[in-house]
Amino acid sequence: MILGDSKAGKTTSIRTLNPKTTVVISPLNKGLPFAGSGKNYTVWSKDKNPTGNIIRTSDSTAIVNWMNYISSKMLDVRVIILDDNTFVTAKALDRRREEKTFDKFTDIAHDFLLLAETANSLREDLNVYILHHVESEGDDILTPKKIKAASYGKMIDQKLHGMESQFEIVFLAVKIVDSDDKIVYKFKTRDANSTCGTPMNMFDEEFIDNDLEAIDQRIRCYYQDCQGEKEIPEELKPKTKQAN
């Protein structure tokens, strides 16, 4: 899971992935924010573009069905991106805005849990990255301030015990000013004031580049003990081996 504010570099991290082995599922009708994306990523259409690698849907059932289909039938695909995942929930709530009961929140929590369970059950060589917005809890005066996944309601949080609890790896996308006074885009691998975190020894650095290809290789290297992986960036290789 990749958390972060708007324009923090979550979707831009896709730029380094191989578009031939990547499928993006998005609930929004917008382009990808990097050069060449219009050529390399096109919207799927059964009749007009059956080889497209962007799926437009905000229906959680359709998203789960697509993930299962990609896992079983599209064997060349190695990465699924669930972009702007926050708006799957937002649009579900909007579709049911006339309902007065709390059933919709129970259903939305169930839908996200099914999505997470599906993402964790696909074929071993298929990685899923869920890009999601954040919200803050606490006022940093009476209660500590904490950054977490946006959830659109305490009931959803209570039923899920936090969306992040469903995943082993949670990054936080941030913008920071470097030593040259330039804004750079990074992912945090751990943080005391947010819910981001990664497995022990997966990343030695607190901040890493928002390069999802390098990150994806590093994750595969970590769980496979670097067998069969090529050109792993030196700074992303483990300094100690971690038993699986």
C-alpha positions as CSV (number, residue, x, y, z in Angstrom):
1,M,0.0,0.0,0.0
2,I,1.3,3.5,-0.9
3,L,-0.2,6.3,1.1
4,G,0.1,10.0,0.5
5,D,-1.4,13.4,-0.1
6,S,-2.5,14.5,-3.6
7,K,0.6,15.4,-5.7
8,A,3.0,13.6,-3.4
9,G,4.3,11.3,-6.1
10,K,2.2,8.2,-5.6
11,T,1.0,7.8,-9.2
12,T,4.2,9.3,-10.7
13,S,6.1,6.3,-9.2
14,I,4.5,4.2,-11.9
15,R,6.7,5.9,-14.5
16,T,9.6,3.4,-14.2
17,L,7.5,0.2,-14.5
18,N,7.4,-1.7,-17.7
19,P,4.0,-0.9,-19.3
20,K,4.0,-4.2,-21.1
21,T,3.8,-6.1,-17.7
22,T,1.7,-3.5,-15.8
23,V,-2.0,-3.0,-15.5
24,V,-3.5,0.1,-13.9
25,I,-7.0,0.0,-12.5
26,S,-8.4,3.5,-11.7
27,P,-11.8,4.9,-10.7
28,L,-11.1,8.3,-12.2
29,N,-11.0,9.4,-15.8
30,K,-7.7,11.1,-15.8
31,G,-4.3,10.6,-17.4
32,L,-1.1,9.4,-15.7
33,P,1.2,12.3,-14.7
34,F,4.4,11.5,-16.5
35,A,5.9,11.9,-20.0
36,G,4.9,9.2,-22.5
37,S,2.1,7.8,-20.4
38,G,-0.5,8.5,-23.1
39,K,1.4,6.2,-25.5
40,N,2.4,3.5,-23.1
41,Y,-0.8,3.3,-21.1
42,T,-4.1,3.2,-23.0
43,V,-7.7,2.6,-21.7
44,W,-9.0,-0.9,-22.2
45,S,-12.1,-1.4,-24.3
46,K,-13.6,-4.8,-25.2
47,D,-14.3,-3.7,-28.7
48,K,-12.0,-0.7,-29.5
49,N,-8.9,-1.5,-27.5
50,P,-8.8,-5.1,-26.0
51,T,-5.1,-4.8,-25.4
52,G,-5.3,-1.6,-23.3
53,N,-3.6,-1.6,-19.9
54,I,-5.7,0.9,-18.0
55,I,-9.0,-0.3,-16.6
56,R,-11.6,2.4,-15.7
57,T,-14.0,1.2,-13.0
58,S,-15.0,2.3,-9.5
59,D,-17.0,-0.8,-8.8
60,S,-15.2,-2.9,-6.1
61,T,-16.7,-6.2,-7.4
62,A,-15.4,-5.4,-10.9
63,I,-12.0,-4.6,-9.5
64,V,-11.8,-7.9,-7.7
65,N,-12.9,-9.7,-10.8
66,W,-10.3,-8.0,-12.9
67,M,-7.5,-8.9,-10.4
68,N,-8.5,-12.5,-10.5
69,Y,-8.7,-12.5,-14.3
70,I,-5.3,-10.9,-14.6
71,S,-3.8,-13.4,-12.2
72,S,-5.2,-16.4,-14.0
73,K,-5.3,-15.3,-17.7
74,M,-2.8,-12.5,-18.2
75,L,0.3,-14.3,-17.2
76,D,2.7,-11.7,-18.6
77,V,1.5,-9.1,-16.1
78,R,3.7,-8.8,-13.1
79,V,2.2,-5.6,-11.5
80,I,-1.3,-4.3,-10.8
81,I,-1.7,-0.7,-9.7
82,L,-5.0,0.2,-8.0
83,D,-4.7,4.0,-8.5
84,D,-6.7,6.6,-6.6
85,N,-8.2,3.8,-4.5
86,T,-9.7,6.3,-2.1
87,F,-12.3,7.3,-4.7
88,V,-13.6,3.7,-4.9
89,T,-15.0,4.3,-1.4
90,A,-16.0,7.9,-2.2
91,K,-17.9,6.9,-5.3
92,A,-19.6,4.0,-3.5
93,L,-20.8,6.4,-0.8
94,D,-22.0,8.8,-3.4
95,R,-24.0,6.1,-5.2
96,R,-25.7,5.3,-1.9
97,R,-26.1,8.8,-0.6
98,E,-29.9,8.5,-0.3
99,E,-29.6,5.6,2.2
100,K,-30.2,6.5,5.8
101,T,-28.9,3.4,7.5
102,F,-25.3,2.5,8.4
103,D,-25.5,-0.6,6.2
104,K,-23.5,1.1,3.4
105,F,-20.5,1.6,5.8
106,T,-20.6,-2.1,6.7
107,D,-20.8,-3.0,3.0
108,I,-17.9,-0.7,2.1
109,A,-15.7,-2.2,4.8
110,H,-16.6,-5.7,3.5
111,D,-15.7,-4.6,0.0
112,F,-12.3,-3.3,1.0
113,L,-11.6,-6.4,3.0
114,L,-12.4,-8.6,0.0
115,L,-10.2,-6.4,-2.2
116,A,-7.3,-6.8,0.3
117,E,-7.8,-10.5,0.6
118,T,-7.9,-10.9,-3.2
119,A,-4.7,-8.8,-3.6
120,N,-2.9,-11.1,-1.1
121,S,-4.1,-14.3,-2.8
122,L,-3.1,-13.8,-6.4
123,R,-0.3,-15.8,-8.1
124,E,3.1,-15.4,-6.4
125,D,4.8,-13.4,-9.1
126,L,2.0,-10.8,-9.3
127,N,2.4,-7.8,-7.0
128,V,-0.4,-5.4,-6.3
129,Y,0.1,-1.8,-5.2
130,I,-2.8,0.2,-3.8
131,L,-2.4,3.9,-4.0
132,H,-4.5,5.7,-1.4
133,H,-4.9,9.2,0.1
134,V,-4.3,10.1,3.8
135,E,-5.9,11.9,6.6
136,S,-4.6,13.1,10.0
137,E,-5.8,12.2,13.5
138,G,-5.1,14.3,16.6
139,D,-4.4,18.0,17.0
140,D,-0.8,17.6,18.1
141,I,-1.7,19.5,21.3
142,L,-4.0,17.3,23.4
143,T,-3.4,14.2,21.3
144,P,-0.5,13.2,19.1
145,K,-0.9,13.8,15.4
146,K,-0.9,10.7,13.2
147,I,-1.2,10.2,9.5
148,K,-3.2,7.3,8.3
149,A,-5.2,6.0,5.3
150,A,-8.3,8.0,4.6
151,S,-11.3,5.9,5.4
152,Y,-14.5,8.0,5.2
153,G,-15.8,7.0,8.6
154,K,-14.9,5.7,12.0
155,M,-17.2,2.7,11.4
156,I,-15.0,1.5,8.5
157,D,-11.9,1.9,10.6
158,Q,-13.4,0.0,13.5
159,K,-14.4,-2.9,11.3
160,L,-11.1,-3.1,9.5
161,H,-8.9,-2.0,12.5
162,G,-7.3,0.4,10.0
163,M,-7.0,-0.3,6.3
164,E,-3.2,-0.6,6.6
165,S,-3.6,-3.6,8.9
166,Q,-4.4,-5.7,5.9
167,F,-0.9,-5.3,4.3
168,E,2.7,-6.1,5.3
169,I,4.2,-3.2,3.3
170,V,2.9,0.4,3.7
171,F,4.8,3.3,2.2
172,L,4.2,7.0,2.8
173,A,4.7,9.3,-0.2
174,V,6.2,12.7,0.8
175,K,7.7,15.8,-0.7
176,I,10.9,17.1,1.0
177,V,13.4,19.9,0.3
178,D,16.9,18.6,-0.4
179,S,20.2,20.2,0.3
180,D,20.0,22.2,-3.0
181,D,16.6,23.6,-1.9
182,K,14.8,21.5,-4.5
183,I,11.6,19.6,-3.9
184,V,12.2,15.9,-4.3
185,Y,9.7,13.1,-4.1
186,K,10.4,10.2,-1.7
187,F,8.7,7.2,0.0
188,K,9.1,6.8,3.7
189,T,9.6,3.2,4.8
190,R,8.9,3.8,8.5
191,D,7.7,6.6,10.6
192,A,6.7,7.2,14.2
193,N,3.9,9.6,13.3
194,S,2.1,7.6,10.6
195,T,1.0,4.1,9.9
196,C,3.7,3.4,7.3
197,G,6.1,0.5,7.8
198,T,7.9,-2.3,6.1
199,P,9.2,-5.7,7.1
200,M,12.5,-6.0,9.1
201,N,15.6,-5.4,7.0
202,M,13.6,-4.9,3.7
203,F,14.9,-1.3,3.6
204,D,17.8,0.2,5.6
205,E,16.9,3.7,4.6
206,E,14.1,5.7,6.0
207,F,13.6,7.6,2.6
208,I,13.8,5.9,-0.8
209,D,13.2,7.3,-4.3
210,N,9.6,7.0,-5.6
211,D,10.8,4.5,-8.2
212,L,8.3,1.7,-8.2
213,E,10.3,-0.5,-10.6
214,A,13.3,-0.5,-8.2
215,I,11.0,-0.9,-5.2
216,D,9.2,-3.8,-6.9
217,Q,12.5,-5.5,-7.6
218,R,13.6,-5.0,-4.0
219,I,10.5,-6.6,-2.6
220,R,10.8,-9.6,-4.9
221,C,14.5,-9.8,-3.9
222,Y,13.6,-9.7,-0.2
223,Y,11.1,-12.6,-0.3
224,Q,13.1,-14.7,-2.9
225,D,16.5,-14.0,-1.3
226,C,17.6,-12.3,-4.6
227,Q,17.4,-15.4,-6.7
228,G,16.6,-14.7,-10.3
229,E,16.5,-10.9,-10.0
230,K,18.7,-8.7,-12.2
231,E,20.1,-5.2,-11.7
232,I,18.9,-4.7,-8.2
233,P,20.1,-1.2,-7.1
234,E,23.0,-1.6,-4.7
235,E,21.5,0.6,-2.1
236,L,18.3,-1.5,-2.1
237,K,20.1,-4.8,-1.6
238,P,19.8,-6.3,1.9
239,K,22.8,-6.0,4.1
240,T,21.7,-9.1,6.1
241,K,19.7,-12.0,5.0
242,Q,16.2,-12.4,6.4
243,A,14.6,-15.8,6.7
244,N,11.3,-16.1,5.0
